[in-house]
Amino acid sequence: MFANERMSYICELLKKNGAVTTAQISKELNVSVETVRRDFLALEEENRLVRVHGGAVFPTGSVERLSLEDRIGMNREGKRVLSEAACDFIKDGDIIAIDTGSTAAEFADILRLRFNELTVITHSIDVFERLQGKNGFKIILVGGTFMPDEKAFCGITALETYKMLHFDKVFITPAAVSLKNGITDCGEVLMTVERQMLESADQVFVQADSEKFEKTALYRLAPMNTRFTIVTDSGLSEELKALYEENGITVAVKG
């Protein structure tokens, strides 16, 4: 098979699955790993793929910022699936922190139904309102400068409060995830608070539906890290899941 035929084959697989592994292409086309790597390099120079450890992914798309009101009404079933999946990593008695946003609000509703005893830390008014009054739950609302458009607190007060706290697990809900560009989001103001949440947690869980994979938003929250467990839905291709796991990232699929 000629080089242009190999590269066409690689691009077709990328369009279909979002990712390919070096070993997969080497085996399917009966060529050396070095040949595959040269093909990947040539395709990357043409902006037709992005090379990552162990393979390549389809070039990342950008994510635009939507209002919280708009996000609340989008893909409610998908958010419920992510929330149910995240609950598999929680047990009664845990101390957890929850990010802001529409998925976080849905997650709070599920937590209220699924658990009897939790300590929940959040800077989200939506999360607080859904969980307050639940017997057995201790809720810590982190204050600061209020952002009406996100219904959340930010600023130095929120940051310093999170520095004083420690929790078993944090659940964040970014706009996009990418092997090369990491965890990214659209809002600059909340970024320092969210970064401190990652630092204050023993375990980090990233709730991201399959449409958020290999996309990039404007602000980088964190590089991809083997500490992270990404919780997603069954729309994620097996090829993309395998490539993340080859890079040491745990991907939990539900639904």
Secondary structure, 3 states (H helix, E strand, C coil): CCHHHHHHHHHHHHHHHCEEEHHHHHHHHCCCHHHHHHHHHHHHHCCCCEEECCEEECCCEECCCCCHHHHHCCCHHHHHHHHHHHHCCCCCCCEEEECCCHHHHHHHHHHHHHCCCEEEEECEHHHHHHHCCCCCEEEEECCCEEECCCCEEEHHHHHHHHHHCCEEEEEECCCEEECCCEEEECCCCCHHHHHHHHHCEEEEEEECCHHHECEECCEEEECCCCCEEEEEECCCCHHHHHHHHHCCCEEEEEC
